[in-house]
Structure formats: structure tokens, C-alpha cells
Amino acid sequence: MKKLLLPLLCTFPLAATDLQPWFPPPWQFIPSVEYLYQYENTIQSPLGNFDLNNPINNLALGMNVTVWPDWNGEIEVLFSSNPATELDFSYQATRLTGRYQWLEEGCGDWITLTSGLTLFAVRSSFLTATSCWFHGNFNAEFNAAVGKEFVRYDDWIMRLWSYAGLGFANKGNPWWHSYSAWDVKIGQCSTISALLELVYGMGNNDIVPNEPFPGYAGIRHQFVNVGLGFKRSGITWGIWELTGWYNIHAYNFPLNYYGLGIAWRMPFGCF
């Protein structure tokens, strides 16, 4: 079983939600706790860049379970301390994901392929934060993920996989979202990963400097993030993960922001 830190709700490529195409074993429950820190200091806009001082602290609590060999579900609750909301550490959002696995290499298929739907309920006060790129209080992202394992003896040594999603909300324009990873196993218990995330919002407007930010619902926004991850697993201490990321391109979005995350998971079975 392997699980990467993946896109949360905002500008960092992290969260409890598992969007890679490989599922954990049936009826294995995986609770997770993650802390994420991000810092923004510049907003890119075609109308003129402007500075801000925005350190963000986030906490994600999640539970993942494969309820049948081909069906996987996950729920997570997110909390955040964000100066842009003028709120102390508080509830931010809830995310619910369901996926179906169409192809699986362990069953003789050449690739592993899944599709699914992720639903987001986002607190209104966070929609006007520049770090939160979702468009409305209620969001849905239809997605598919495909991956390929490279095996030596009876275990994989390298994985390549990619996720693509098309999102809609109760207001504003749709968006495209993609995420790709290259995972390399080191020994039996460690994995290193190279990460790439892209988002393209289909709005028509630009961020206006020195005016209250209305949220990304109607904004033509985009970003590209790159990151590195390290995972270490053990029978007694569970799964620990460290991830760092950096923004290399932004349009109507925070520019050159960076972040760090740490996560802990403890899988357990019921049967």
C-alpha cells in the first residue's frame, strides 16, 4: 500500500485525499492526520503584481477505505489559519471522494485506470482567500487517473501516474486540474517522489490590485507547482510522509509561493 500527499483545497499539492489509481486492500481503513504550512508574498495579475504577507497553517483529518475490490471512498475535514480570512484557526471545508477501478495491473491489465467524483463543501469566508482556488460553496470535480508500475521480482520499483479532473461549482466558471507523479522505491520501506500540479480556471476576469478579492469563481487563473516527497513506512509507527513544493508559474494567482507538509497514517484492517 502506498499513498502520496495530494492536492488539498488550496494552492498546495497536498492533502489526505488519495487520487492515485492504486487502491488499498478491501476493508483496510486508513485514518490520516496532516499538517501543512504555506507562505505567499506576491499576487500575479495582468493589471499589476502586488505584495502581501500571508503565512497559512492547515490541518487535514481523513479516512480512506476500499469497500469492495473495485470501489474506494474517502472523507476529509480541513481546518485552516489564514490571515486573509481574518479568522483564527477554524473549520475550512469537507471533501468526499468516490472512485471506481476499471483496470488493474495486479489482475493482468497493462495499466491501472480509475474514474470518480470528488465533492467539496467550502466555508464562505475562505472563498475570498487568494490561497483557495475553488469557486463556490459547493464544488464537484469529475476525474480519472491512470498509472503504470515497473516491477522487479514480486514488487514494484517505480511508478508513473497522472490524474485529470474537470470541476464545476454552484457559481462561476469551470476549471481543469491535473496532477502527475514519478515514484521510486528505495528498499522495502521508503519512497521518493517528483510531483507536478497544474490548474486552469476558465473565467474571464483578472484580479484587480488594491481592491477586495471576490474569489476565483470568475477569474481566469492558472498555476503550475512542482514538488518532492519522501515516504517511510513501518509496522509499528505507521506511514510518515514529508513533502515540499514551489510555484513556478502563476497567472492571476499567488506567485512563487512555497510550502511544507508532514502526514501520518496508520492502516488497519477489520477482516
Residue, then its C-alpha position, 0 to 999 in steps of 0.5 A: m500500500k502506498k499513498l502520496l500527499l495530494p492536492l488539498l483545497c488550496t494552492f498546495p499539492l497536498a492533502a489526505t485525499d488519495l487520487q492515485p489509481w492504486f487502491p488499498p486492500p478491501w476493508q483496510f481503513i486508513p485514518s490520516v492526520e496532516y499538517l501543512y504550512q504555506y507562505e505567499n508574498t506576491i499576487q500575479s495579475p495582468l493589471g499589476n503584481f502586488d505584495l502581501n504577507n500571508p503565512i497559512n497553517n492547515l490541518a487535514l483529518g481523513m479516512n480512506v477505505t476500499v469497500w469492495p475490490d473495485w470501489n474506494g471512498e474517502i472523507e476529509v475535514l480541513f481546518s485552516s489559519n489564514p490571515a486573509t480570512e481574518l479568522d483564527f484557526s477554524y473549520q475550512a471545508t469537507r471533501l468526499t471522494g468516490r472512485y471506481q477501478w476499471l483496470e488493474e495491473g495486479c489482475g493482468d491489465w497493462i495499466t491501472l485506470t480509475s474514474g470518480l467524483t470528488l465533492f467539496a463543501v467550502r466555508s464562505s469566508f475562505l472563498t475570498a482567500t487568494s490561497c483557495w482556488f475553488h469557486g463556490n460553496f459547493n464544488a464537484e470535480f469529475n476525474a480519472a487517473v491512470g498509472k503504470e508500475f515497473v516491477r522487479y521480482d514480486d514488487w514494484i520499483m517505480r511508478l508513473w501516474s497522472y490524474a485529470g479532473l474537470g470541476f464545476a461549482n454552484k457559481g462561476n466558471p469551470w476549471w481543469h486540474s491535473y496532477s502527475a507523479w514519478d515514484v521510486k522505491i528505495g528498499q522495502c520501506s521508503t519512497i521518493s517522489a517528483l510531483l507536478e500540479l497544474v490548474y486552469g480556471m476558465g473565467n474571464n476576469d483578472i484580479v484587480p490590485n488594491e481592491p477586495f478579492p471576490g474569489y476565483a469563481g470568475i477569474r481566469h487563473q492558472f498555476v503550475n507547482v512542482g514538488l518532492g516527497f519522501k515516504r517511510s513506512g513501518i509496522t509499528w509507527g505507521i506511514w510518515e510522509l514529508t513533502g515540499w513544493y514551489n510555484i513556478h508559474a502563476y497567472n492571476f494567482p499567488l506567485n512563487y509561493y512555497g510550502l511544507g507538509i508532514a502526514w501520518r497514517m496508520p492502516f488497519g484492517c477489520f477482516 
